[in-house]
Amino acid sequence: MGAGHAHKLYRSGSSPVHALPPHTKLAATFAFVVVVVSTPREAMWAFGAYAVLLGVVAAVARVPAGFLLKRLLIEVPFVAFAVLLPFVAEGERTEVLGMSLSVSGLWGAWNVLAKGTLGVAASVLLASTTELRELLLGLQRLKLPPLLVQIASFMIRYGDLITDEMRRMRIARESRGFEARGVRHWGVLAKSAGALFIRSYERGERVHLAMVSRGYAGVMPVIDEVTASRAQWSYALALPCAALVVCLLGWSL
């Protein structure tokens, strides 16, 4: 598994969270998100407790709040959707700042914002403390279908190459005086997209033939065997276990 490219979300460090095996962090993040989603939306205090738990993890991982908040901007489209819910949802209405809003829409907006933000924050913390190559090894260790792991590995490995190919094609167009200004230039852009697809397909064929010539038979060799001790599992699962306690309290109160 050679997809060792660094990504923009990763923040190099030597914290205890960085040192945990990747499959333990993947399992802990997934369990945490499941617990958050299972929490009743009326238990607002519970979501505050989840945010505190994530804040503790970020502090232990030495991930600055600014770094985390900037990466949370990825959920802006979902925020826009949530803001619209109180206006378009049907049912009982209530007055808020002179506006007639749907009660169910308000609850729905809160549900999307709270659970979505916590889920994204947990994912960003995972990505900021785990390299891409380690994530793939963790998925492999968790017995994700090998074909899916291989596809993800090739996407990571060759994504930069395809992007660089697009950049070279753009420079070639601009060096010939081309500048997309309207609908009449869409044809040129469509041809460029088609050429990029053909080049990518041909590259994939060459890579596949090269792999087959080196003995590839559908399964990638496992170079690094990732293992985790019982103590490491205990550290990783502390977050979802604490969240589960909060969730149970939320259902009981």
N, C-alpha and C positions, 0 to 999 in steps of 0.2 A: 504494500500500500504506500505509494510514493507521493501522494498528494499533500505535500508539506508546505504549500503556499500560505504565507501570512495573510490575514484579512484585516480590514479596517476596524472591525469590531474588537479584535483581540488586543489586549493590553498586557504586555509582557510583565511578569512579576514572579516572585518566589514565595507567595503567600501560602498558607495551608490549603486554601481553596484551589489554587493553581496546582498544588501537588497531588490532589486527589485523582484517582484513575478516572478516565473520561466516562466509562460506562456507569460508574456510581453517580456522577453528576447528571448524566442524562436521565437515569432512573429517578433521581431525586427531583429534578425539574419537572418531569412528566407527572410524578405523584403530587407535587405541589400544585400544579395547574389543575389537576383533577379535583383536588380538595377545594381549591378556590371556586371552580365552576359549580361544585356541589353545594356551596354555601348559600343559604337563602338570602335573597337580595335585601330583605328587610333588616338583616343583622348588619347594619352599617358599621358598628364598632368592630366587627370581625375583620372587615376589609382594612380598617386602620391598623389592626394588629398584624395582618399579613404584610402591610407596607413596612411596619417596624421590623418584622422578621427579615424582609429583604434588605432593609437598611443595615441590619446587623451583619448579614452575609457580605454586603458591599464593603462594609468597614473592615471585616476580616480579610477580604480579598484585596483591600487597598484600591478599590475602584472609586475615583472621585465622583461626587454627586453631579458635577457639571458634565462629566463624560457620559454618565448614565442618562441624564436628562436630554442631552442632545440626540442620543440614539433612540429615545422614546418618540421622537418626532415622526418616526415611521408609521405611527398609528393615527396620524392626522386624518386620513380619509375615514377611518372608523369613528373618530370624534365628530366629524361633520355629519355622518349618518346618524349618530346618537342625538345630536342637537336637533335634527329634523323630526325625530320621533314624537316629541310632545305636540308638535304642530299638526302632524298628519294622522296620528293614531285616533281611533274612535273610542267611544265610551264616555264615562263620566268626565266632566270638565271642571277646572278650577282656575281661579284668577291668580296670576303671578305677575307682578309689576304691570298691571293693567292689560295683560295678555291672557286670552283664554287658552289654556293648555289641557291636554288629556292627562288624566291621572295615571292611566296605564302606560301612556307614552313616557311620562316622567320616570316611572319605575323602570321601564325598559331602557331608557337612556342611561339611568344610573347603573343598571345591571351591565350594560355594554361597556360603559366607561370604567367602572370599578374592576370588573373581571378582565376586560381586555388590557387595561393598563398594567395590572399585576402580572398577567401572562406574558406580555411583551417585556416587562422589566425582568422577570425571571429568565426569559430567553436571552436577553441582552447580557445579563450577568453570566450565563452559561457561555455565551460566545466570547465574552471579554476575558474569561479565565481559561479557555480551552482552544488550542489551535485546531485548524480544520483537519489536519491529518489525524490528530488525536480523536476528534469527533467521529471520524470514519472508523477508526479502530474501535471506538466505544460501541458504535452501531453494530459493527461486526461481532463484537464480544456479546452483545445482547441478542444475537441470533436473528438480526434483521435479514431478510432474504438477500443472499450474496449478489444477485443480479442488481438489486436496487443500490447496494453499496458501491458496486462497480460503476454504475451509471453516475452516481453522485461524485465518485472519485474522478471520472473523466470530465464531468462538467467543471469541476474545480480546476483540474489540470489544464484544460484547453479553453476555458472561458477567457483568460487573458490573451491567448493567441487569437481567438476570434475577434476580440475587441481591438487588438492591434491591427488585424487585417482590415476592419472597418475604418480605423483611423487612416491607414495608408490609402484606402480607396477614396476617402473624403479629401485627403491632400491632393490626390491625383486629379479629382474633379475640379478642385479650387485652382490648381495650377493651370488648368485649361480655361479658366474664367467662368466656371459654372457657379451659380449661386441660386439656391432654391428660394423663390420669391412668391410662388403661388401654385394654383392647381395645375397649370400647364407644365410645371416641372416634375410633377408626380411620376410621370412615365420614366424619367431618368432615374429617379430614386427607386422605382419598382425594379428596373433592370439591374441596378446596383444590388438590391436585396436578393434578386435571383442569382446574380453572379456570386454573391457571398455564400448563399446556400450551396451552390454547386462546388465551390472551393472547399467548404466545410465538409461536404459529403465525400469528396475525393480524398481529403485529408484523413477522414475517418476510415475509408477503405485502405489507405496505405498503412495507417497505424494498425488496423486489424491484421493485415497480411504480415506485417512485421512481428506482431505478437504471436501469430500462428507459427511463423517460421522459427520462433524461439520456444515452442512447446506449449503455447497457451491452449487449454482444452475447456475453457468455460469457467474456470475457477482461478482466481488470483492467489498466488502463494502468500501464506501468512509469515511475514518476516518478524514482526514484533508481537509476542504473546502478552496481552495486557491482563494483569491479574489484580485483585484487590483483597486486602486482608479484612478480617471481621471488624477491626477497629476503623478502617477506612470506610466501610459500609455504614458503620454506626455514625461517623461524623457526617457523611453525606446525607443520610436519612434523618438527621436531627431536624432539618428544616421542614420536610413534609409531615413528620410526626408532630412537631409543635403546631403546625397548621391544622392537622387533623383534630387536635385537642380544641383549638379555637372553633373549628367547624362544628364539632359536637356540642360545644357550649352555645353556639349560635342557633342550633336546632332546638336545644332544650329550653332556652330562655324565651 
